[in-house]
Amino acid sequence: MTSAINMLEKFSKFSEQWSPRVIAEMNDYQFKVARIQGEFVWHDHPDTDEVFIVLEGEMGIEFRDGAVTLQTGELYVVPKGVEHKPFAQTECKILLVEPKGVVNTGDVESEKTAENDVWV
């Protein structure tokens, strides 16, 4: 590969929300962009931390004992095994960093469970 990946340009290639798209891999990790709006489902990832990076907009992550708000340019690491529920009042564009094979809803089956390993 001899060209840079423009993360924001990748959003022009899909419109679905809560459906992460892989844009790069490093070792066993994937970098995924996603559009989010509304509320997600309560879930956790028992075997891995999950990184949320806000590229554009604002989002929150609810926890059973509180919440965190992220603005453009901010990131948050959800530790493995911590139950959480992402949300965004208006559409927010994010970058996720997580190991290959991680399902967006963890072990929870939901209408928001996305197909895994979809590249854009």
N, C-alpha and C positions, 0 to 999 in steps of 0.2 A: 504494500500500500504506500503510495507516494503523495497522498493528499490528506489534509486535515478533515476531520468529521465535524460538520457544523450541526451542533445539537439542535438548535432552534429550527433549522431548515428541515430537519427530519419530521417535524410536526405537520408539514404541508403534505405528507404522504399518507396520513390517516386521520380520521375524525372521531373514532370510537373513544369513549371515556372508560377509565378503569381497565384498560387493555394494554399493558406494557409491551413495548416493542424493543427488541435488542438492537443496539447500534454498534456495539464493540464487545470484545472479550479480552480479558487479561488473565492468564493462567486459568484457574477454574471459576473466575468471576465474570459476570455479565454486567454491562452498563445498559440500562433500559430507560427509554423515555416513555412518559405516560401523560395523558390528559386526565384530570380529575375534576369532578364537580359533584356536590351533594355529599351524602354520607356513604362510607364503605361499610363493611361488616366487621364485627369484633372477631379478631383472630390473633394467632401468634405463630412464631417460627421457632420451634423447640431446639433446632440445631444450628441456628445462625443468627447473627446480628443483621439488621437491615438499615441501609443508609437512604435517607430522603434528602434530596437537594432541590431547592426551589429555583427553577430557571426563570420563571415568569409568573407573577401573581402572588397569592397568599393562601396558605393552607394551615390546618391544625391537625394535631394528632391527639386523640383522647386516650387516656389511660384510666384504669379503674380508680386511681387516686389523684387524678389531675389531668392537665392538658398542656401542650406546648403549641405556640403559634410560630410559623415560619414565614418570613417574607422573602422576596426575590434576593438571591445571593446567599441565603442561609441554609444550613444543613442540620440534620439531627440523626443520631444513631440510636435506633431502638434495639436494646439488648436482646439477645436470644431468650426465648421463653416468656417475654413480657407481652401480655395481651394488650392490643391497641386497635384503634379505629380511626383511620385518616378521614378527613373531611375538608371541603372547600365550599365557601358560599358562592363564588363565581369560578369559572374555569381557571384552573391553575395548571401550569406545565412543569413537570418534575423530572428529575433523573434519579433512578434507583440503582444502587450498587449492591449486588447480592450474588451468592454462588449460583452456578448453572443448576437448573432443575428446581429452583424454589418456586412454588406455586403461590400466586398473589394472595390467596385467601388461606394459606397454611393448610390445615387439615379440615377446614370448614368448607362444606359444599354449599355453593350459593349461585344465584343467577349472575353474580359478579366474578365468579371464578373464570379466569381468562385462559385461553390456550397458551401453552408455554413455548418458549424458544421461537417466537415469531420475529423475524428480522425485518428491518425497514432501512 
